[in-house]
Amino acid sequence: MKTYELTIDHELCWGCKTCEVACKQENRSADGIKLISVSEEEPQIVDGKLDFRYKVIVCRHCDDPPCAAVCPDEAIGKRDDGIVVMDYEICTGCRFCIDACPYDAIAFDEDERIARKCNLCHHRVDQGLIPACADNVCLAHCIHFADSNTDEN
């Protein structure tokens, strides 16, 4: 059985945010809702030069997802392939998952009054495609998607 994972090399990221755009276009998320986001950390002086660092914030599809454990409505579940998905039809907007997420990767949709998270473009994965953020849009080539049981990460 395949077990998928998204890996990110934060050292390579230069903050172009094309992953954000690709995700937004693919998932048609509401204004203000980001299922993946890039944040800029404080610039630092490294070897006498100004160094900028970026952090990609996205659901890490945990082995034992704390967001699923706290959801009273069982709206979040882990598929056999490792993808942690949220059923938006079941979510009641209690926000417990938002508080439980160690990666700050779940957003609250004020208009719909529900939580939203990266579902790893499972609709694409089920068709043999890769998630939109990893589909050759990352200019720095720092986002990769693969079967974690192989060495092709």
N, C-alpha and C positions, 0 to 999 in steps of 0.2 A: 504494500500500500504506500502510495506517495504521501509524504508529509511536507507540505509547503512552508517556506519561510521567506521573509523579506529581510535582506541584510542591507545595512547602510554603513558606508565608510565615511564617517563624519569629517575625517581629516581631508578628504577630497572635495567635500561640498564647498562651493563658493557662493552660495546663497542666491542662485538665479531664480529660484521658485518656479521653475517649469513643472516640477512635480505637483505643486499646488494647482497650477492652471490645468494640467492634464486631468487631475482628479476632479476638479470642479466641473470640467466639461463632461467627463465620463459619467459622473454621478448626479449632475444637475442639482447640487446642494444649494440650499437657500443662501441668500446674502448673509454674510457674517458667520457661516458655518464652514469650517475647514476640517476635512477628514485627514488631511496631512498638512503640516505647516512647517515653515522654516523660520527659525528665530536666530537673530544675531547676538552672539555673546559679546561681552566687553572686549574691545581691541586690546591687545597686549604687545609689549615689546619683546621680541624673540630674536636673539643674536643681533641686537641693535637695530632691528627693523620692525616696523609696525605689522602686526599679524592679526588678521581677522578670522574669527572662527564662527561657524554656523552649526546649528543643531536641528536635525530633522525630527519633528515630533509626529509620531504616528503610532497606531495600535501595533504592539509587538506580538500579538496573537500568542499570549502566554501559554505555557504547558498546562498550568492550573490557573485559569483566569480569575482573578479576584472580583472582577466586575460581574461575572456570571454567578459567582458564589453568593453575592449580596442581592441580586435581582429577585425581588419577591414575586415577580410575574413570570419568571423563567423566560424572559425575552431574549436573553443572551445564551448562546450555546456554542460548543466546540464541535466542529465537524470531524469526521474520521480522518480527513486530510490535514488537520491542524488549524484550519481557518476558524477564527472566532467570529461568529456572525450575530448581528442583532436583528430581531424581527420587529420592525417598526409598527406593525399592526398590533402587536401585543404590548409594547412599551407604554406605560402609563405616566412616564415623566417624573418618577419619584426622585431621581438624581443620585440614588445610592451608588450606582455604577461610576458616576463621575468622581465621587469622593474616593472610591476604592481603586481607581486606576492609578498605578504607580508611575505611569508615563504621561499623565495629564493629556490623554489622547481622546477623550470623549467630550463632545460639545453638546450644549443644550440648545435645541431649536425652539426659540421663544414663540414663533408663529404656530408651530404644530404642537408645542408643549410636550415634546419627547426628546430623549437623548439620541445622539447620532454618533456613529463611529465608523472607522474604516472596516469594511467587510472584505478587504483584500480583493476587491473586484471579482468576487466569486462567480458572478454571472459571466465574466470573461474566462476565468480559469476553467469553468465547466465546459467551455467551448474550445479548450486547448490553447487559449491565449494567456498572456501575462497581464498583471495589473497595469492600469494606465500610467501610474507614476514610474514604473520600471520599464515601460515599453519604448526604450530608446529615446525618451524625451529628456532625460537628465543629461545636461550638457557636460557635467563633470564625471559622468558615468560612475556615480557613487551609490546608486540604488540598484540592487540585484534581487531577482526572484528565482528560486529554484527549489527542487526537491531536496530537502535537508538530508536525505539518505544517500545522496550522491556527492561527489567532490567537485561539482560544477558551479559552486557558489561563487 
